[in-house]
Amino acid sequence: MTEDSKGRGRRAAGRRRRKPAGRRRALVIAAWSAAAVVLLGGAGLGYFYFKLNGNLKTVDIDQALGTDRPANVDNGSMDILVLGSDSRGGANGAYGQDDGGSARSDTAMIVHLYEGHQKASVVSIPRDTMTSRPECPTGKGKSDPGGKRRQFNEAYTVGGAACAVKTVEKMSGIRMDHYIEVDFTGFKKIIDTLGGVQVTTTKPIKDEYSHLDLPAGPNQLNGEQALGLVRTRHGVGDGGDLGRIQLQQAFIKALIKQVKGVGVFDNPKKLFDLADAGTKALTTDKALGDVKSLVGFAQSLQGIDAQDMQMITLPVTTDALDANRVTPLQKESKMVWDALLADRPIPAEATVNSTGDKSAAGTVVQ
């Protein structure tokens, strides 16, 4: 464990390992996306190192939030908030009307890496969850007062990454060690550079809103189709966000399998192309905001396979005041957060009473 300037303990971004020899001497970068974990690589030093560094965008979460955060429990585990932004500004305008640069967190996942980083739990937070939002800085010395009844994904709109992190930390009581955000167009580029991802659908999926039209059976998804899959909700189940979360979780496991078997380490050009696409797609907290830190982080994840990930949706029920929203089940949610704080697996009984769109669960298989 290292210490910051005030003597407080903090966890390292990742373990260092000796670089592989020959063609495998590469920069290896991990990108956890709006619905995925992508191991990325880039070959070379010098120009390539600085180019990749220049691609990255960062936010200083620690400076924005100060000391109003949960304690940093140093038990060897690590917690990362992963957001997929639904901004319609710039290149993302193809996916909806331009919103002038504002955005909401269309996808939100807490990734808990257990001690040793050989297993992980992923908790998806429905974007329509009604929760208490804390006061958040909004820039230029101003702040938003928050409130007891606020929709979860509005935290990002109100105060960006810092407010999203603060809201999650208040909900869970867990300090987020890192923050990673991936945008729409960047996600597409990663999948296309990877060569696509294969998923098998047990039934056709057609959603005019996400522009997805897949037949039943095996499908090799390109970037556009993969983005459609992780965004679709009208084409599965009852059209709600809970069904979309289940599709996202299934896609993550398919993507991990694809990355593990693609053999990019034998192709230096593909390694660099993936690293270039990944770093352009990412916004991270300041501690992960350079290639060297991302390398260490990535190396700590390489032992995790799809079967090593426990994936759940935050236990919720239909909101009493709005049938189109959900609220956390207090007892069950506490079981989830307590388990992660203690670095233990999430107990099965935590999700038994949760309102879930089970009709979407078997739509995609790996």
N, C-alpha and C positions, 0 to 999 in steps of 0.2 A: 504494500500500500504506500502511496506517495502522499505528500502533504502540500496544501496550498499555502499562500503567503501568510495566512492567519493560523497555520498549524492544524487546520482541520483535515481529517483523513478523506481521501477520495479514491475511487477505484480507477485503475488504469484502463485505457481504451482497449487494450488487447495484449496478448502475450506475443513476444517476439520469438521467431524461430529462425534457424539458419536458412538462408536462401537456397533453393534447389539449384543444381548445376545445369550447365548446358542450356538447351532451349527452354527449360523450365525455370530459368532464372528470370522471374517476372514480377511485376507488381500485381498483387491480388487484392481485389476490392470487393467488399460485400455491399450490396444495395438491397435493403428491405423495402419493397415497393408498396402502392396503394392496395395491393392484395397479394405481395409476394416477397420471397427472399431470393435474391439473385447474386450468385457469386460471379464477380466480374474480374477480368484480368487485363493487364497492360504490359507490354514488353518495353524494355529500354529505360535508360536514365536520361540525364541531361535535358535536352529539348522536350522529350516526351513527359518527363516528370513535371516540368514547369507548365506544360500545356494542360495536363490533367489537373494540376493544382489551380490553374486559372479558370477551369470549368466550374469548380465548386462554388456554391453560394452558402453562406453561413448566417446564423443568428446567434447572438450572445444571450442565451437563456439565463445564465447565472447572473449577469449584470442586470437584466430586466426584472428578475424576480427577487433578487437580494436574499435576505435571510428568512423570508416568509415561506418556508418549504419544510417538508417532512425531514426527519433525521436521515442521514446517510448511513444505512446499515451495511457494514462491511463484512458480509458473510460469504463472499466469493461469487454471489449471484450478480446479475445485471438486468436492469429494466430499461426498455427503449420504447418511446412513443413513436409509432409510425403512422403518418397521415398521408392520405391521398387527397389533394386539393381539387375542388370542382370549379376553380376559377374559369371564367369564360373570356378573359382578356387575352390579347395577343394571339399566338398560334392556337390556343385552345378554343378560340371563337367558333370553330367548326362544330363544337359540341353543345352549342346553345347561344343565346343572345349575349353579347358582350356586357359584362357587369361593371365595367369601368375599373377593373382591377381588384374588386372585392371578391371574396371567395368563402366557401364553407368547406368543412372537412367531410368530404363525401365518404371517406373510409378512415376509420380510426381503430388501431390495434395496439394493445400493450403486449410487447414481446418480453417474456421473462426467461432469461437464460439461467439455468440452474448452475450451482457450483461445479466447476470443471468444464462447463459449456459443451456437454455431450447430449443434453436434453433441453427442451424448451416448452413453455406453455404460452399460448397466444389467446388473449381475451379481446374479442371484437366488441366495440361499443356502438350500438345502434345510433345513427345520427339523429334520430327523432326522440332520443331519450330526454325526458324532462328531469332536470336536476338543479341543484343550487349552484349558481356560478359566482365565484368570488370577485372582488374588485380587481380589475386588470388595468395595467398601463396601456394607453393607446397612442403614446408618442407625444413629443413636444410638451412634456410635463403634465399632460392630461391623463385622466383615467375614466373607466366605466365602472359604475357602482355595483354592477351585477345584480343578483336577486335570488330569491328562494325558488322561483319557478321559471327556469329558462331552458330553451332547447339546446342540447349539447353542442351541435355542430355550429351554432352561432358564436361560440367562444372564439373560433378562428377568425370569423368576420369582424368581431369587435376588437380583438387585440392581437391577431396573428398567432404565430407559433407560441409566444410566451404565455398568452392567455389560454391556449389549448392545453399547454403543459400544466399550468397552474390549476385549471379546472379538473384535469385528470388526477393531479396530486391531491386535491381536496376531496374528490370522490373516493379515492382508494387509500389515502394515507401512505402511499408509496412514492418515494422520490424517484423521478425519472433520471437515469444516468445519461441518456442520450436522446436526441430527437432527430428523426429522419423523415423527410417529405419528398414525394415524387409527384410530378405533374403528368397530365394526360399525354401530351405529345412525347415526353421523355420515356414514358412507359411503353408506348408503341415502338419507339426506336430500339429500345432494349430487346423487345421480343423479336422484332424483325432481324436485328443483328445476330441474335442467338440462333435464328433459323426457324423460329416458330415453336409452338408447344402443342403437343398432342393431348387431347382429352377425349373421353368417350361419353356421349350423352345417351341416356336411357330413353329419352323422348325428344321430339323436335323442340327447338327454342326459337321463337320469332317475336321480336320486340321492335316495333317501329320507332320507339324513342331512343334506344341505344343502337339502332340500325343493325341488329344481330339477327341472322337467319341461318340456323344450323339444323341439319337433318339429324335424326337419331343415328347413333353409331360413332365410330372413330372419326375425329376431325382434327386436322393439323391446322391450328389457328395461327394466322399472321398477327401482326401488331394491332391492326384495326379490329379484328375479330376478338382478340384477347381483351382489348379494352372494352369492347361491347359486352363481353361475358361478365367481367367484374363490375360493370355498371348496370347490367340489366336487372330489372325487378318486375316489370309489367309482363314479361314473358314466362314467368315461373310462379308457382304457388298462387297466393292471393294478391300478388302484385305489391307486397310490402317490402320494407327494408330488411326484415329478418331473413326472407328468402334469398335476397341478394348476398347477404353476409355468408350464407352457407355455400353459395356458388364461389365466392371469393376464397373461402377456406379450402374448398376442393381444388381450385385452380392453383393455389399456393403449393399444395403437395405435388400436383402434376408438374409445376414449374421446377421445383427442387429436383425431382427425378430427371427432368430434361437436362438441367445444368450439370448434374452429376455424371450423366452419360454422354455429353456432347463432345468431349475430347478437345476442348479449346486450347489446352495447354500444349498441344503439339502443333499449334498454328499461331505463330507470333502475330500475324496480321489480325486474326480474329480476336486474339487477346487484347490488342490495342484498341480495335474497333469497339469491343464491348466496354472496355474501361472508359473510352471517350464518350460513348453513349450514356453510360451509367453516371459518370461524374457531371455531365451536362444536365441530367435529369434530377439531380439531387440538391436538396437544401438540407444542411445538417446543423447541429449545434456546433459551437466554436471548437469544442474539444475534438470533434471528428472532421474539422474543416480543412484538412490537408491530406495528401496522399499517404504520407508516412503513418499518420494515425489510423487511416482507413485500412492500411495493410495489416496493422496489428489487430484491429477489430475483426477483419475478415479471417485472419488466421485462427482466431479463437472460435470461429463458427464452423470450420471445415469438417468437424466430426459429426455434425447434426444432419441426419437424413429425415425424409418425410415421416417415417415410422417413429422417429424420436420426438415428434411434436404433438402435444396435446392442445387441441383447438376447441374453444367454446365461445359462445356469445354471452355477454354479461347477462345474468339472470334478470329478466324483466317481466312485467305484466302490462296489460292494457291500461293506459292512464285513465283514472276515474273521471277526469274532466274533459278529456278529448280522446275519442276512440281511435283517432289517427296518430296518436302518440303513445309512448310506453314510459313506464317508470321502473326503476330498479326494485327488485324484491330485496328488502333490507336484510333479512336473515341470511338468505342465500348469497347475496353480494358480499356480505361480511365474511362468509366462509371462503369465498374466492380470494379476497384481499388478504385475509389472515394467512391463507395457505402460501401465497406468494411472498408475503413478508417473512414467513418462516422458512422459505425455500423448500416447500413441500409440494407434491402434486395436488392439483385441485380435486377435492372429493367429488365423486359422482353425484351424491345427493344434492350438490349445490345447483344443479341444472334440472332436477326432476320436475319442479313446479314452474319452470320458466315458460313463458309464452313464446313458442317458436313455430316458424312455418315449416313443419316437418315435411310437407308435400314437396318442398324444393330440395330436401336433403339428398335424395338419390338421383337427382337429375344429371349430375356429372360424376363420373367415377374415373379413377386414375388407371 
